[in-house]
Amino acid sequence: MSLLLSLCGVLPALAQVRMPLPLSQVQILGHAGAGFFTPIHPFNSSPPSSWRGIRWALEHGADGVEMDVQLSQDSVLVLYHNTNLPSMTTARTGCVSTTAAATLTGLRYRGGWPYDWLQRERPQRLDSVLSRLARRAVFPLIHLDLHETDDCARYGDGHRSRTLVRQLKRLLQQYRVPTERVLVLTNQPQTLVYLRQQLPQLPLGLEITEDFAGGMRTALAVGVQAVVLSKYVVTPEYSAAAHAAGLQVVIFGGRSPQAIRRLLASQPDAVEVDNVRQLVRMRRRARQQTTEPN
């Protein structure tokens, strides 16, 4: 452990160690709403980051949802996961970055058989979703995953990313989204720096999908509150190193009970899970055990 901490450059932060949460307190967020099209573990006919999937996750016990945010050609924030439109909608060509928001919201999601028998979803504008969530008695937790590039727009001078941040700032303020209910995450350090300038009180997370040690160095240099780790990257040792540095640990993935138990072994603070009902059941049992008399 000390070698890993030294490699990540976090030894000076040991005094800020975050204690891992017990399962009964782990936050549960639907990954891209209810997750992705799947035939089993569980069956899911909701497109990722669709309103139907978001609503389903919240109705089945999730504390909140993770949503994928992209910037349309006319600078409107929309929810969409993939890097092009034909892969998941009725569009024949194009990407979010090359399509106006009015056209995007007129498309239909396409998952093939049997999913399209059960869903008629369309891509959503972020403002429409925030408006609906703001009507709830308690604003749910939301993790906003910024997708800053796609197959049609690569990383350039950062203009699109800065526009995305400014639009996000406007919407969060317009709908009075409680700061403590939000985590904005990206894999782009420059965007995190700009987010910190524009929204200094907003919790931020760096997504790490490959090099954990390098990601940790970046997370500490930028000053985020959380690291968001892929299920393929996270280990108990890595999670402990992040906690030792004072960072929250968020993991995304997990569909089968076995996969979810493996993620929980790393003692995360939150899981953006693909199988909401399974993790909700696990947490419910853990809470019951803690309240039962000896």
N, C-alpha and C positions, 0 to 999 in steps of 0.2 A: 504493500500500500504506500509506504513512504517513497519508494522509487517512482511510482506512478504520480504521486502528488508533486514530487520534484520535477518530473518531466513536464507536467502541466503548469508548473510555476505557481502552485497554490499553497505551498507550505506556510507562507506568512499569514494565510487566512484561516489557519486552524482554530484560532480563537472564536471564529464566527460559525462554528460547526452547526448545521441544521440537523436536528434529530429527525430520523425517518418517521413517517406517520404509520400507525397501525392500520391494518386493512379497513377497520371500521370507520376511519376518517379519510381514506383516500378519495379524492374527487373523481367522479366518473363523467366523462364527456363522450358523446357519440362522435366517432371518427367520421368526418364528412357527413354529419347527421347520423343516419342509421348504418353507415358503412357503405360498402360497395355491392353491386350485383353479385349475389352468391346463391347457388342452388342448395347448399347445406351449411350447417354450423354458423348461423341459422340460414333459412331461406330468406332472402332479402330482395324485394322487387323495387326498392327505392333507389333512384340514381344518386350518386354522391353529391353532397351539398345541395340537394333539392329541398324545397319546402316540406314535401311529404316526409322525407327522411328526418329532417330536423324536428318536425312536430312529433313523429313517432318516437324518437329517442327521448324527448322530454316527457311524453305521456307514459313511457315505460320505465321511468325512474332515474334517468340521467340527470345529473346536476347541471348539465349544460351541453354545448355542442362545439365541435371544431368545424370551421367552415373555410373553404378555399376561395380566396378573393383575387380577382383579376381586374385589370383596367381595360375598358372597351376602347374602340377607336376614337369615340367622342368623349373620352375621359369620364365615363360613368363606371362605378364599381359594381361588378356583377359576381355572382357565385358560380364558379365553374372549376372543375378539377383538372381536366386533361390539357394537353399542350396543343391540341387542334380540335376543330369542331366535328369533322366527319367521324372521328372515333367514338363519339358518344351522342350525337344529335342527328337530325335529319338534314343538316347542311351537307352539301357535296364538297365544298372547299372552304378554306379559310381558318382563321383563329379568332380568339376573342379580341386580340390587339388590332385586327384588320376589319372588325365588324362593329357597326353601330349598335348601341344598347337596344333600340327599338327592334332591330332585326334579331338580335340574340334572344330576347324574351318572346319572340314569335316562333322560335324553333321548338321542336319537341325532342325530348330525350329519347334515345333509341338504345335499347339493351338487347334486342333480339327475343327469340322465344325462350321461355314463357313470360319473361318480364313485361313485355309490352302489352300483354293481355291485362295486366293488373295496374299499369301506371300510364298516366297521360301528362306527365310533368313537363314543365318548361323551365329553362334557366331563369333565375331570379336576380333582380337588382338587390344590392345590399340594403339600400334604404327601405325597400318594401319589407324585407325580413326584420330589420331593426324596428320598424314601425309596429309590426305584429308582436314582436317580443316585448316591446315597451308597454303593451297593454296588459301584460301578465302582472299578477300581484307582486311577484318578486322577479326581477330581471335575472334570467339564467346566466350561468357562467358562459362566456364565449371566448374561444380561441380563434383568432383570425390569422390564417396561414396565407401570407402574401406570396402569390405566384407572379413573379416580376418579369418572366420571360416565357415565350412559347415558341412554337415552330416557325412563326412568322416574324417575331421580334426578339432579337438577341440583346444581351446586356451591352449598352453603349456608354453614353456620357452620364447616365443616371437620370436623364430628364423624365422618363416615364415613371421611374421609381419615386422621384420627388413629387410628381403629380399625383401618383397613387397615395402617397402619405398625406398630402394636403387635402385630398378628397376624403380620406378616412378621418382626418381630424375634424373636418366640417360635419360629417355625419355623426360621429360620436358626440359632438357637442350639440348638434341639432336635436338628437333623440335622448340627450341627457343620460347616456349610458354610464352607470357607475364605474369609476375607474377600477375599483377593487374587483369588479366582475369580469374584467377583460385581460387577456394576454394576447399581445400581437407578436407573431413570430415570423422569421424569415431566415434564409441561409446566407443573406447578403449583409456583411458587416457595415458597409457604407450606408445602407438603408436604416440600420439600427441607430447609427450615429445621427442621421437626419431625424428619425423618429424621436430620439431623445431631445433634440433641439426644439422640435415642434410641440411635443407632448411630454414635458419633463416628468410628469407624475405617472405616466402610463407604464404598467409592467410589460417588460419585453422578454422575448425568448429567442435564443439562437438554435436553429435546427441543425443537428449533427447527424449525418447519415453515413459517414465513413471514418475519418481520422479523429478519434476522440481526443487525444492529447492536443492536437492542433486546434480542434474546436474549443477545448477548454481555455487554451491560451487566448483565443479570440474573444470568447465570452467574457473573460475577466478584463481584457483590455477595453472592450466596449462598455462594460458595466451593465450587463443584463441581469435580470432577476432569476431567469430559469434557463436550463438547457432542455431541449426537446429532442429526445433520442429515438431513433428507429428501433423497432423490435430486433433488427438484425445486428445492432451495435451494442445495445445495453447489456451490461453484466452487473452483478452485485458489486464488484470492485469499482467499476466506473461510476455507478450510482453513489457509492460511499465517497468517492473522490469529489464528486460534485457537491454532495452535502457538506463535506469537510470544507469546501470553498465558500459555503454559505448560500449555495444556489438551490433552487427548487429543481426537482427532477420530474419531467413529464415524458411519458413513453407513448408512442403511437403504434397501434396494431393489436393483434390478439383476437382470434376468432374462436378456436376450440377451447374447451375447459383446460386442456393441458397447456396450450400456448399461453393462456391468461395466467395460469398459476406460475409459469416460468417468468412472466413479466412481474408479477407480484413479488417474486423472490428477490427482486432488485429493490424493493421497498420504495416505490415512487411516491411522489406527492399527488400525482394525477395520472390517469390513463385515458388517452383518446382511443377508445376501444371499438373494435368492429362488431362485437357481440355484446350489446348493452345489457340485454336481459340476463345473460350468464354472469356478468360481473356484478350487476345489481343483486342477484341472488346470493353470490358469494359474500358481498358486503353485508347484506341483511343478516345472514347467518352469523357473521363475525360480531355484529352488534348485539344479536340475541345472546351470544355466548358471554359477552362482556357484562350484560345486565342480569344474567341468571345468578341467583344466590349460590354461594359455595355450599 
